[in-house]
Amino acid sequence: MADHWVENHKRDSWRKQAKASGYRARSAFKLKQIQQRFNLVREGDFVLDVGCHPGGWAQVAVELVGQDGKVVGVDLQPCAPVEGAILLTGDITDPLTQERILEELGGDPLNVIVSDISPHITGKWDMDQSVAMTLVADVFDFALPLLKKGGGFTTKLFQGIGVEELIAAVRPHFSSVRRYSPDASRNSSSEVYLVCRHHTPWKAPKLSVRERYETAVNKLVGGEEIEEDPEPVASSFRVRRKKTDDGLEEH
Ligand SMILES: C[S@@+](CC[C@H](N)C(=O)[O-])C[C@H]1O[C@@H](n2cnc3c(N)ncnc32)[C@H](O)[C@@H]1O
């Protein structure tokens, strides 16, 4: 009961701060805290914001890059404009959306990729976890070739099956890969951010992140056989989202 109270109190406090600061979502503070800790984004940087709706991270990214930088965001849901950012609507895994992102970048490489992507949740936790991990792997495979040498990448992950394998698949691409839980993340959530710094493209393995991730997960679960109608197994994967009275979205 007490934990629940503390958690609600914290959430309300971040929401109030978001509203007072003009951010669209409490999640803006997660990126601000990642930035404070890791100094990922610099003035003049080109940033890709993956899963940008409703625009909290895009607002923060625009502040960080300043006049000389560029922020391109993408989300399945249309996002109200954020001054200084180009926000596209589409699926990041769709080649047409990817083409539009490349057009907006006009051949310029990215300094940083920030991804807060969360797939639609069905409530079948193991399946949700697997979809979420695969989506993150796909984001890496699309965005890594656009990232400058030395660039940074942060992405949300959900603690659960496959996380260690995904991190192992990403590790060769950066000289530093760290897990970080911003204070603004909910206590109850299993979300954690992976903060990858100093992109090392010359060390990139031949196989994609997704291929290496899937190979490792298949080994973990004992081969590629698919069980028919498996019993649902509880995992720690949890995402809760709700609209609030104050107009801010819960992210
Ligand atoms: C937690 S929200 C992002 C909140 C955002 N960072 C902010 O501060 O406003 C996660 C977003 O990921 C988006 N998303 C999920 N799957 C996607 C996909 N395949 N392509 C693009 N966006 C996706 C969802 O539509 C959702 O808006």
The ligand as an ORCA input file, in Angstrom:
! r2SCAN-3c Opt
* xyz 0 1
  C       6.058      5.809    -24.835
  S       5.490      6.423    -26.337
  C       6.702      7.651    -26.716
  C       6.610      8.910    -25.878
  C       7.535     10.005    -26.416
  N       8.927      9.646    -26.238
  C       7.268     11.324    -25.737
  O       8.077     11.733    -24.903
  O       6.294     11.983    -26.056
  C       5.891      5.118    -27.442
  C       5.470      5.359    -28.876
  O       6.007      4.337    -29.715
  C       5.173      4.327    -30.874
  N       5.422      3.152    -31.729
  C       5.169      1.844    -31.440
  N       5.486      1.060    -32.488
  C       5.966      1.888    -33.464
  C       6.456      1.674    -34.777
  N       6.521      0.427    -35.317
  N       6.863      2.728    -35.511
  C       6.799      3.981    -34.984
  N       6.333      4.250    -33.734
  C       5.926      3.225    -32.984
  C       3.781      4.347    -30.270
  O       2.836      4.766    -31.223
  C       3.956      5.321    -29.095
  O       3.476      6.608    -29.403
*
